[in-house]
């Protein structure tokens, strides 16, 4: 399966969260999806595709 969020997008998202989140140290993590139902993974891929 391809990465659902590109590294550049994840990096920008992390920077935004760290700057704007009210907590001093919010949890920011990334985990790979290594398996899942075909229907669910298809939905995720469709709904996270770049516009």
Secondary structure, 3 states (H helix, E strand, C coil): CCCCCCHHHHHHHHHHHHHHCCCCCCCCCCCCCCCCCHHHHHHHHHHCCCC
